[in-house]
C-alpha cells in the first residue's frame, strides 16, 4: 500500500492545475516578516535612524528560513511555502540569501509572470505555493 510520501506529486513547473496564492497572502507574509525584522534589528541598531539593520536581518531571515525550511515566520502564519520551481524542494541557503537580496531591492518583486513569479523568484528558480495541509502521523 502506497503512503502519501510514496506518491509522485507534480511540481509547480509541471502541474497545469497550479494556482498561485493570492497577492494579499504574500503581502501579509512580507509585512509579518518585516515587523519581526524591525524588532530584531533593535538589538544591534536603530532601524528608525539607520535603514540597513532591518534589511540585513530580512536577508538573513530569507537565507536561513527559506533556504532550510522553505518558509519564513510570516509565510508560516499565512500558510505559504517558497519551493524550487523545478522539483518542489527547498531552494537552499545560498539561493535563499540571493532571494532576500532581490526582495530587499523591491523592484524585482513587483514584476511578475502568469504564475505570480517575480524576477526574484525567477532568478533563483523558486515559486510561492500554498502550504500543504497537515499530514497525518505515520501509521494513522
C-alpha positions as CSV (number, residue, x, y, z in Angstrom):
1,X,0.0,0.0,0.0
2,X,1.5,3.4,-1.0
3,X,1.8,6.0,1.6
4,X,1.4,9.7,1.0
5,X,5.2,10.1,0.8
6,X,5.5,7.4,-1.9
7,X,3.1,9.2,-4.3
8,X,4.6,11.2,-7.1
9,X,3.3,14.8,-6.9
10,X,3.5,17.2,-9.7
11,X,5.8,20.2,-9.3
12,X,4.6,23.8,-9.8
13,X,6.5,23.7,-13.2
14,X,4.6,20.7,-14.5
15,X,1.2,21.0,-12.8
16,X,-1.3,22.6,-15.1
17,X,-3.7,22.9,-12.2
18,X,-1.3,25.0,-10.1
19,X,-3.0,28.1,-8.7
20,X,-0.6,30.6,-7.1
21,X,-1.6,32.1,-3.7
22,X,-3.2,35.5,-3.6
23,X,-1.1,38.6,-3.5
24,X,-2.8,39.6,-0.2
25,X,-1.4,36.4,1.5
26,X,2.0,37.1,0.1
27,X,1.9,40.7,1.2
28,X,0.7,39.7,4.6
29,X,3.7,37.3,5.0
30,X,6.1,40.1,4.0
31,X,4.5,42.5,6.5
32,X,4.8,40.0,9.3
33,X,8.4,39.2,8.4
34,X,9.3,42.9,8.1
35,X,7.8,43.7,11.6
36,X,9.8,40.8,13.1
37,X,12.9,42.1,11.3
38,X,12.4,45.6,12.8
39,X,12.0,44.1,16.3
40,X,15.2,42.0,15.9
41,X,17.1,45.0,14.4
42,X,16.5,47.0,17.5
43,X,19.1,44.8,19.3
44,X,22.0,45.9,17.2
45,X,21.0,49.2,15.5
46,X,18.3,51.9,15.4
47,X,16.0,51.0,12.5
48,X,14.4,54.4,12.6
49,X,17.7,56.3,12.2
50,X,19.6,53.7,10.1
51,X,17.8,51.8,7.4
52,X,20.3,48.9,7.0
53,X,19.8,46.8,10.1
54,X,16.3,45.5,9.3
55,X,17.3,45.0,5.6
56,X,20.2,42.8,6.7
57,X,18.0,40.9,9.1
58,X,15.5,40.3,6.3
59,X,18.2,39.0,4.0
60,X,19.4,36.7,6.8
61,X,15.9,35.5,7.6
62,X,15.3,34.6,3.9
63,X,18.6,32.8,3.6
64,X,18.1,30.8,6.8
65,X,14.4,30.1,6.9
66,X,13.5,29.9,3.2
67,X,16.8,28.1,2.4
68,X,16.4,25.4,5.1
69,X,12.7,25.3,5.9
70,X,11.0,26.7,2.7
71,X,9.1,29.3,4.7
72,X,9.8,32.4,6.8
73,X,7.8,33.0,10.0
74,X,5.4,35.2,8.0
75,X,4.9,32.5,5.4
76,X,4.2,30.0,8.2
77,X,1.5,32.2,9.6
78,X,-0.1,32.8,6.2
79,X,0.4,29.2,5.2
80,X,2.8,29.7,2.3
81,X,6.0,28.0,1.2
82,X,8.8,29.0,-1.1
83,X,10.0,26.0,-3.1
84,X,12.1,25.2,-6.1
85,X,10.1,25.7,-9.3
86,X,11.6,22.7,-11.0
87,X,11.2,20.0,-8.3
88,X,9.2,21.5,-5.4
89,X,12.1,21.0,-2.9
90,X,13.9,23.5,-0.8
91,X,16.0,26.1,-2.5
92,X,19.0,26.1,-0.2
93,X,20.7,28.8,1.8
94,X,22.6,30.5,-1.0
95,X,19.6,30.9,-3.2
96,X,17.6,32.0,-0.2
97,X,20.1,34.7,0.5
98,X,20.0,35.8,-3.1
99,X,16.2,35.9,-3.0
100,X,16.4,38.0,0.2
101,X,18.7,40.5,-1.5
102,X,16.4,40.8,-4.5
103,X,13.3,41.1,-2.3
104,X,15.1,44.0,-0.5
105,X,15.5,45.8,-3.8
106,X,11.7,45.8,-4.2
107,X,11.5,46.3,-8.0
108,X,12.1,42.6,-8.8
109,X,9.1,41.7,-6.6
110,X,6.7,44.0,-8.5
111,X,7.3,42.5,-12.0
112,X,5.5,39.1,-12.1
113,X,4.7,36.5,-14.7
114,X,1.4,34.5,-15.1
115,X,2.3,32.3,-12.1
116,X,3.0,35.3,-9.9
117,X,6.7,34.7,-10.0
118,X,8.6,37.9,-9.7
119,X,12.1,38.5,-11.0
120,X,13.4,37.5,-7.6
121,X,11.7,34.1,-7.9
122,X,12.7,33.6,-11.5
123,X,16.4,34.5,-10.7
124,X,16.7,31.8,-8.0
125,X,14.3,29.3,-9.5
126,X,11.7,29.4,-6.8
127,X,7.9,29.8,-6.6
128,X,5.5,30.6,-3.7
129,X,2.9,27.8,-3.2
130,X,0.2,27.2,-0.6
131,X,1.5,25.2,2.3
132,X,0.3,21.6,2.4
133,X,-2.4,20.8,4.9
134,X,-1.2,19.0,8.0
135,X,-0.2,15.5,7.1
136,X,-1.5,12.7,9.3
137,X,1.0,11.0,11.6
138,X,2.7,7.9,10.2
139,X,0.7,4.8,10.9
140,X,-2.6,6.7,11.0
